[in-house]
């Protein structure tokens, strides 16, 4: 605990220094961090091989191994991600609005850093780099706590990033890694109210629930992705199949991958066999309700609890619905407020779906895989918020800031 308190104290000091830096100074630090990543590429990949071997020894699934894996290109992509953050507008110091009161007080609202951001996450080492870069550009210090499965990779990445920060002349404690992966340490971190201003969990359902339940620090919940694609009666079949395949199979282990497929009953007999064939060619296991099993008899019958489940694997569950209203009702009952899509040629149904589905991102005729900071033009992201307070959807630089009021007077008293 003493070590966490010391980390918190150091982060607080670093956060103050970061909050008053110029954009040019922060961008210089990010460029040096990127250079150090590339210079340390071999060391990072060696560390990652240790994590990969330990994960294989534990019989971790292929999709989760993919999230953990680093190679030359992925390390280079992390460095490129930092350089992309350099190009992004700095939100800190932006005057959002300014107005004058009848007493001649001039009141403005200014964007400022949050302070110290704690991030608890699982097996994706690229999160370490994205989070550190976004926090630094937005003027925040960060305390990172990754999972035990990526600890060697994370240590090597953070070492490189801190070297880059130090070479830029900024406090290296702007980025700190909790190297003890014991759950008790994570729970203590969740209660460091005096030092951490907000906590962001990134990972599976169990991790997020644990943080929400145990944290006394304010939490921005980055939810799991039980994402649906609804194929409406008027859908273009070829488009629908392309979107379903992309959303399910491009990277099945990520939170914006499709997990459920809803099909209008009037097209189910024609469309379902086609999409099942296409999915099986990509080695996807098909589960479904009784109606879908009547159309394709070798579909595995889904259990009731599966409609709420995020598979993160080459598995999808199919349900046949009466109409768009039943699809919306099912999504709002079983979805996780992440990303939902309708495939339709009906303007009326598309607008109903956009208006009534409760999710951070709602799509018409596009894959849910686009719910991503870079795809939205935000650069890298800190996570995808599925809650409604402060931030919702992909969280870029602006979502890592708060505001304060600035008031100019000339002697006014009340």
Backbone torsions as a table, in degrees:
resi	resn	phi	psi	omega
1	UNK	NA	-38.9	-179.9
2	UNK	-59.6	-38.8	179.2
3	UNK	-63.3	-40.9	178.3
4	UNK	-64.5	-40.3	178.7
5	UNK	-63.3	-42.8	177.7
6	UNK	-62.5	-41.6	176.9
7	UNK	-61.0	-41.9	179.0
8	UNK	-62.5	-43.6	178.9
9	UNK	-62.2	-44.1	179.9
10	UNK	-65.3	-38.2	179.2
11	UNK	-65.4	-40.9	179.0
12	UNK	-59.7	-45.0	179.3
13	UNK	-63.1	-44.2	-179.3
14	UNK	-65.1	-37.7	-178.5
15	UNK	-61.2	-39.0	178.5
16	UNK	-63.6	-45.6	179.7
17	UNK	-61.0	-42.5	-178.4
18	UNK	-66.2	-33.7	-172.8
19	UNK	-65.7	-21.3	-176.2
20	UNK	-111.4	12.0	-178.7
21	UNK	-78.1	151.7	172.9
22	UNK	-75.9	158.5	176.6
23	UNK	-58.7	-41.6	-178.7
24	UNK	-59.2	-42.3	-179.0
25	UNK	-65.8	-42.8	179.8
26	UNK	-66.1	-41.2	179.6
27	UNK	-64.4	-36.7	176.6
28	UNK	-62.7	-42.1	178.0
29	UNK	-62.8	-42.7	179.8
30	UNK	-62.6	-39.9	178.9
31	UNK	-64.6	-40.8	178.3
32	UNK	-69.5	-34.8	174.9
33	UNK	-62.2	-42.2	178.7
34	UNK	-63.1	-42.6	179.3
35	UNK	-62.8	-43.6	179.6
36	UNK	-64.2	-35.8	175.8
37	UNK	-59.6	-47.5	-179.2
38	UNK	-65.9	-39.7	179.1
39	UNK	-67.2	-25.3	-177.5
40	UNK	-102.1	14.3	-173.1
41	UNK	-55.1	-46.2	-177.9
42	UNK	-63.4	-42.6	179.4
43	UNK	-63.7	-40.1	179.8
44	UNK	-65.6	-43.6	-178.7
45	UNK	-68.1	-36.8	175.7
46	UNK	-60.8	-44.1	179.6
47	UNK	-64.2	-39.8	-179.6
48	UNK	-65.5	-34.3	178.4
49	UNK	-61.6	-35.2	177.2
50	UNK	-64.5	-45.9	178.9
51	UNK	-62.6	-41.7	-178.9
52	UNK	-63.5	-42.5	-179.4
53	UNK	-64.8	-42.1	179.1
54	UNK	-65.2	-37.1	178.4
55	UNK	-66.5	-41.0	178.1
56	UNK	-64.7	-36.4	177.5
57	UNK	-63.4	-25.6	179.4
58	UNK	-92.8	6.2	179.9
59	UNK	58.9	40.3	177.0
60	UNK	-66.2	143.8	-176.6
61	UNK	-65.0	158.9	-179.0
62	UNK	-60.5	-38.7	-178.4
63	UNK	-66.2	-37.2	178.4
64	UNK	-74.8	-32.7	173.9
65	UNK	-62.0	-37.7	179.3
66	UNK	-62.6	-36.3	179.8
67	UNK	-68.2	-29.9	-177.3
68	UNK	-85.0	-28.0	-168.2
69	UNK	-68.4	136.3	172.4
70	UNK	-124.5	139.2	170.8
71	UNK	-135.3	-174.4	-179.0
72	UNK	-53.2	-48.2	-175.9
73	UNK	-62.9	-42.4	-177.4
74	UNK	-67.9	-35.9	175.5
75	UNK	-68.6	-41.0	177.2
76	UNK	-62.7	-37.9	177.6
77	UNK	-63.8	-37.7	177.1
78	UNK	-62.4	-43.9	178.6
79	UNK	-63.8	-42.0	177.6
80	UNK	-62.0	-37.8	178.1
81	UNK	-59.2	-40.5	177.7
82	UNK	-65.1	-40.2	179.5
83	UNK	-69.4	-29.6	174.6
84	UNK	-67.2	-36.1	177.6
85	UNK	-64.3	-34.7	176.1
86	UNK	-55.5	-40.0	-175.3
87	UNK	-74.8	-17.0	-175.3
88	UNK	-75.8	147.5	176.5
89	UNK	-61.4	139.7	177.8
90	UNK	-81.3	118.7	-177.9
91	UNK	-76.8	-20.5	-173.7
92	UNK	-67.8	130.9	179.5
93	UNK	92.8	-8.1	179.3
94	UNK	-61.6	132.1	173.6
95	UNK	-89.5	108.5	-174.4
96	UNK	-73.0	-39.5	178.0
97	UNK	-158.4	160.1	179.2
98	UNK	-150.1	135.5	-179.7
99	UNK	-148.1	159.5	-178.8
100	UNK	-113.4	133.8	178.6
101	UNK	-88.1	163.5	179.4
102	UNK	-57.0	-26.6	178.8
103	UNK	-86.3	10.8	178.9
104	UNK	73.4	7.7	169.5
105	UNK	-67.2	132.0	176.6
106	UNK	-103.8	118.3	-173.1
107	UNK	-115.4	131.6	178.6
108	UNK	-130.7	160.7	176.1
109	UNK	-118.2	122.9	-172.2
110	UNK	-118.2	141.7	179.5
111	UNK	-84.7	131.3	-177.4
112	UNK	-134.4	159.0	176.0
113	UNK	-63.3	157.2	175.4
114	UNK	-73.5	-42.3	179.8
115	UNK	133.7	-100.9	177.0
116	UNK	-114.7	124.6	-179.2
117	UNK	-111.6	124.5	175.4
118	UNK	-97.3	134.0	-179.8
119	UNK	-127.7	121.7	177.2
120	UNK	-112.8	122.4	-172.1
121	UNK	-145.6	174.0	-175.1
122	UNK	-107.1	-126.8	-158.3
123	UNK	-87.4	9.4	-176.2
124	UNK	-98.1	102.4	-177.5
125	UNK	-63.3	-22.9	178.6
126	UNK	-65.2	-24.2	176.9
127	UNK	-60.1	-36.8	179.9
128	UNK	-55.1	-46.3	-177.2
129	UNK	-74.2	-47.2	-179.7
130	UNK	-58.4	-46.9	-177.0
131	UNK	-63.8	-45.1	-179.2
132	UNK	-61.6	-43.9	-178.4
133	UNK	-66.5	-45.4	-179.5
134	UNK	-65.9	-40.7	179.7
135	UNK	-64.3	-42.5	-178.8
136	UNK	-65.2	-45.2	-178.5
137	UNK	-63.2	-33.3	-179.9
138	UNK	-88.5	8.5	173.2
139	UNK	80.8	19.3	-178.1
140	UNK	-108.0	144.7	166.9
141	UNK	-84.1	155.0	-179.0
142	UNK	-137.0	141.5	172.3
143	UNK	-114.8	117.7	-175.5
144	UNK	-102.6	137.4	173.6
145	UNK	-134.3	97.8	179.9
146	UNK	-86.8	176.2	-179.6
147	UNK	-80.6	162.5	-179.2
148	UNK	-63.8	-28.0	-176.8
149	UNK	-69.5	-18.3	-179.1
150	UNK	-120.8	18.7	-170.8
151	UNK	-62.3	-40.3	-179.3
152	UNK	-68.2	-40.6	176.9
153	UNK	-62.3	-45.8	-177.3
154	UNK	-63.9	-40.0	178.3
155	UNK	-60.9	-43.5	-178.8
156	UNK	-67.3	-39.7	179.7
157	UNK	-66.7	-47.2	-178.5
158	UNK	-65.2	-35.9	176.3
159	UNK	-58.4	-45.8	179.6
160	UNK	-64.8	-44.5	-178.6
161	UNK	-63.0	-43.0	179.8
162	UNK	-66.4	-35.4	175.4
163	UNK	-61.1	-42.7	178.6
164	UNK	-64.0	-42.8	178.5
165	UNK	-62.6	-44.7	-178.3
166	UNK	-62.3	-40.2	179.6
167	UNK	-65.8	-23.8	179.1
168	UNK	-82.1	-8.8	-179.6
169	UNK	90.8	2.3	178.4
170	UNK	-90.9	160.7	180.0
171	UNK	-66.3	125.1	-177.2
172	UNK	-66.1	-19.5	178.7
173	UNK	-76.2	6.9	168.8
174	UNK	-60.5	-27.0	176.2
175	UNK	-128.8	123.6	177.0
176	UNK	-133.4	146.7	179.1
177	UNK	-117.1	128.3	172.1
178	UNK	-78.2	109.0	-173.2
179	UNK	-84.0	-16.4	176.9
180	UNK	-83.8	114.6	-175.5
181	UNK	-93.5	12.4	177.3
182	UNK	-64.4	139.6	-177.0
183	UNK	-62.6	-33.2	-179.9
184	UNK	-63.3	-37.2	177.9
185	UNK	-65.9	-41.3	178.0
186	UNK	-61.2	-40.9	-179.6
187	UNK	-66.7	-35.5	176.2
188	UNK	-66.3	-38.5	177.4
189	UNK	-61.0	-35.3	-179.1
190	UNK	-66.2	-9.3	-176.6
191	UNK	-117.5	16.6	-179.7
192	UNK	-84.9	56.1	-176.2
193	UNK	-56.9	-32.3	-176.1
194	UNK	-68.7	-21.3	-172.6
195	UNK	-119.0	-35.3	-176.7
196	UNK	-102.2	128.9	-176.4
197	UNK	-86.1	-34.2	178.3
198	UNK	-151.1	148.9	-178.5
199	UNK	-118.8	132.4	-180.0
200	UNK	-122.3	112.2	175.3
201	UNK	-89.5	140.0	174.4
202	UNK	-132.0	119.2	179.5
203	UNK	161.3	-155.4	-177.6
204	UNK	-76.8	175.8	-175.8
205	UNK	-57.9	-42.2	-176.7
206	UNK	-65.3	-41.5	178.2
207	UNK	-62.3	-48.4	-176.6
208	UNK	-63.5	-43.4	177.9
209	UNK	-61.4	-40.3	179.8
210	UNK	-62.0	-44.0	-179.4
211	UNK	-66.6	-46.0	-179.7
212	UNK	-61.0	-38.8	-177.7
213	UNK	-74.0	-39.6	-170.5
214	UNK	-98.5	-19.8	-174.1
215	UNK	-74.1	138.8	169.6
216	UNK	-101.8	-10.0	173.8
217	UNK	-81.3	146.3	173.3
218	UNK	-55.3	138.3	-175.8
219	UNK	-118.5	135.2	166.4
220	UNK	-100.5	112.5	-172.7
221	UNK	-82.2	116.3	174.0
222	UNK	-98.1	100.0	-167.0
223	UNK	-75.6	166.9	173.4
224	UNK	-71.6	164.2	-174.8
225	UNK	-118.1	83.7	170.8
226	UNK	-88.4	77.4	-170.3
227	UNK	-89.7	142.0	-177.5
228	UNK	-114.8	149.8	165.6
229	UNK	-121.6	123.1	177.0
230	UNK	-103.9	120.8	178.0
231	UNK	-97.7	109.4	-174.8
232	UNK	-78.9	168.7	-176.7
233	UNK	-58.7	-33.9	-175.4
234	UNK	-94.3	8.3	-174.2
235	UNK	-63.2	146.0	169.1
236	UNK	-76.2	118.5	-172.6
237	UNK	-61.0	-45.4	-178.2
238	UNK	-61.8	-44.0	177.2
239	UNK	-60.6	-45.0	-177.5
240	UNK	-61.1	-44.4	-179.4
241	UNK	-64.8	-43.6	178.2
242	UNK	-59.0	-43.5	-178.4
243	UNK	-68.3	-44.1	179.3
244	UNK	-61.0	-45.3	179.6
245	UNK	-61.5	-44.0	-180.0
246	UNK	-64.7	-47.6	-174.9
247	UNK	-66.6	-30.2	-178.5
248	UNK	-91.1	-39.9	-164.9
249	UNK	-108.7	-14.6	-176.7
250	UNK	-60.9	-49.7	172.7
251	UNK	-147.5	88.1	-173.4
252	UNK	-67.4	-14.3	-176.2
253	UNK	-92.7	12.4	-179.0
254	UNK	-109.5	162.5	-169.5
255	UNK	-72.7	-17.4	179.4
256	UNK	-99.1	11.0	174.6
257	UNK	-74.3	146.0	178.6
258	UNK	-72.6	137.6	178.5
259	UNK	-116.1	-22.3	-177.5
260	UNK	-133.2	145.7	178.8
261	UNK	-125.4	119.2	177.3
262	UNK	-106.4	135.1	-175.4
263	UNK	-130.1	132.7	176.5
264	UNK	-62.4	136.2	-173.3
265	UNK	-62.2	-29.1	-176.5
266	UNK	-70.7	-17.4	178.8
267	UNK	-114.5	1.0	-171.4
268	UNK	-61.4	-39.7	-176.4
269	UNK	-68.4	-30.0	179.6
270	UNK	-90.1	-42.1	-173.0
271	UNK	-82.4	-40.7	-173.2
272	UNK	-58.4	-48.1	179.1
273	UNK	-58.3	-36.4	-179.5
274	UNK	-67.2	-45.9	-177.8
275	UNK	-71.9	-34.2	176.3
276	UNK	-62.5	-45.1	178.6
277	UNK	-58.8	-46.0	-179.1
278	UNK	-64.3	-41.5	179.7
279	UNK	-66.8	-41.6	-179.3
280	UNK	-66.2	-30.3	175.2
281	UNK	-64.4	-21.0	176.0
282	UNK	-100.3	15.1	176.7
283	UNK	64.8	33.6	177.1
284	UNK	-92.8	131.5	175.8
285	UNK	-82.3	132.2	-177.0
286	UNK	-105.2	124.4	171.5
287	UNK	-116.8	164.5	-177.9
288	UNK	-173.3	178.6	178.5
289	UNK	-84.5	179.9	-176.1
290	UNK	-64.6	-36.5	-179.7
291	UNK	-65.0	-39.8	179.2
292	UNK	-69.2	-32.8	179.3
293	UNK	-69.0	-27.7	176.0
294	UNK	-68.3	-29.0	-179.5
295	UNK	-84.2	-46.2	177.1
296	UNK	-122.6	102.5	-165.0
297	UNK	-71.0	-15.4	-179.0
298	UNK	-98.6	12.9	170.4
299	UNK	-67.2	140.2	178.4
300	UNK	-78.8	130.2	-178.8
301	UNK	-67.6	123.8	-178.8
302	UNK	-76.6	140.6	174.5
303	UNK	-77.5	156.1	-176.5
304	UNK	-54.5	-42.2	-175.6
305	UNK	-69.9	-16.1	-178.2
306	UNK	-68.8	-23.7	-179.4
307	UNK	-66.3	-16.4	176.8
308	UNK	-103.4	4.7	-170.2
309	UNK	-96.3	139.2	170.5
310	UNK	-96.3	111.1	-174.7
311	UNK	-72.9	-42.4	-174.2
312	UNK	54.2	40.8	-175.6
313	UNK	-157.9	178.4	179.0
314	UNK	-79.4	62.4	179.8
315	UNK	-140.0	138.8	173.4
316	UNK	-140.4	145.8	177.6
317	UNK	-110.9	136.6	-175.3
318	UNK	-111.9	137.7	174.9
319	UNK	-133.8	134.6	176.4
320	UNK	-93.9	128.8	-175.9
321	UNK	-120.4	158.6	-176.0
322	UNK	-71.6	-38.5	-175.2
323	UNK	-166.6	-175.4	-178.5
324	UNK	-63.8	-32.6	-179.6
325	UNK	-65.1	-41.8	177.5
326	UNK	-67.2	-37.2	177.4
327	UNK	-60.9	-47.2	179.9
328	UNK	-61.3	-44.4	-180.0
329	UNK	-61.3	-43.8	179.7
330	UNK	-63.3	-45.2	-179.1
331	UNK	-62.2	-45.5	-178.7
332	UNK	-67.9	-25.4	177.4
333	UNK	-81.4	-34.0	-171.4
334	UNK	-116.8	-14.2	-179.0
335	UNK	-72.5	171.5	-179.1
336	UNK	-115.1	21.2	176.6
337	UNK	63.6	29.1	-177.1
338	UNK	-98.2	-89.1	-176.2
339	UNK	-136.9	130.7	-177.9
340	UNK	-136.2	145.4	-175.6
341	UNK	-134.6	145.6	171.0
342	UNK	-118.7	137.7	173.8
343	UNK	-110.3	113.5	-173.4
344	UNK	-159.5	155.7	170.0
345	UNK	-105.2	3.8	-179.2
346	UNK	-93.4	115.1	177.8
347	UNK	-61.9	-42.6	-178.3
348	UNK	-58.9	-47.4	-179.1
349	UNK	-69.0	-35.3	178.9
350	UNK	-64.1	-42.4	-179.4
351	UNK	-68.5	-38.3	176.8
352	UNK	-62.2	-42.9	180.0
353	UNK	-64.1	-46.6	179.5
354	UNK	-60.5	-39.4	-174.9
355	UNK	-77.3	-37.0	-167.9
356	UNK	-102.3	-17.7	177.8
357	UNK	-78.1	129.1	-177.9
358	UNK	-95.2	95.6	-179.3
359	UNK	-154.3	160.8	179.4
360	UNK	-68.6	-32.8	179.7
361	UNK	-138.5	126.3	-178.6
362	UNK	-125.2	126.4	-171.5
363	UNK	-111.7	148.0	167.5
364	UNK	-119.3	118.2	175.6
365	UNK	57.4	43.9	175.4
366	UNK	-154.7	157.8	-177.6
367	UNK	-74.3	143.9	175.8
368	UNK	-66.2	-13.3	-178.7
369	UNK	-65.7	-9.8	179.8
370	UNK	-81.5	-6.5	177.2
371	UNK	-73.9	89.1	-171.2
372	UNK	-161.0	138.8	-176.4
373	UNK	-55.7	-44.8	-177.5
374	UNK	-68.6	-38.0	179.6
375	UNK	-67.9	-28.0	177.8
376	UNK	-85.4	-2.5	179.2
377	UNK	86.2	14.6	-179.7
378	UNK	-92.1	-3.6	-168.7
379	UNK	81.2	-152.4	177.2
380	UNK	-65.5	166.0	-180.0
381	UNK	-127.7	156.3	177.3
382	UNK	-88.3	-16.8	-177.7
383	UNK	157.7	177.3	178.1
384	UNK	-117.2	108.3	-177.1
385	UNK	-76.7	131.9	176.7
386	UNK	-109.8	9.4	175.6
387	UNK	-99.5	178.8	-171.9
388	UNK	-111.3	-14.7	-179.9
389	UNK	-88.3	137.1	177.2
390	UNK	69.2	-55.1	-176.6
391	UNK	-145.2	146.2	176.0
392	UNK	-144.1	136.4	-178.4
393	UNK	87.5	-164.1	-179.4
394	UNK	-58.7	130.8	-175.3
395	UNK	-103.7	106.9	177.2
396	UNK	-99.5	-149.8	-174.4
397	UNK	-64.7	-46.1	-177.6
398	UNK	-60.8	-34.2	-178.8
399	UNK	-72.6	-9.9	176.9
400	UNK	-100.0	19.5	176.6
401	UNK	-123.4	164.3	171.7
402	UNK	-121.4	-166.4	176.8
403	UNK	-134.0	159.7	167.9
404	UNK	-140.2	155.7	178.6
405	UNK	-91.4	137.4	174.6
406	UNK	-117.4	133.9	-173.1
407	UNK	-127.5	124.5	176.9
408	UNK	-104.6	129.2	176.5
409	UNK	-131.6	178.5	174.5
410	UNK	-137.7	46.2	177.1
411	UNK	105.0	9.0	-178.0
412	UNK	-62.3	139.6	171.1
413	UNK	-131.8	159.8	-176.5
414	UNK	-112.0	NA	NA
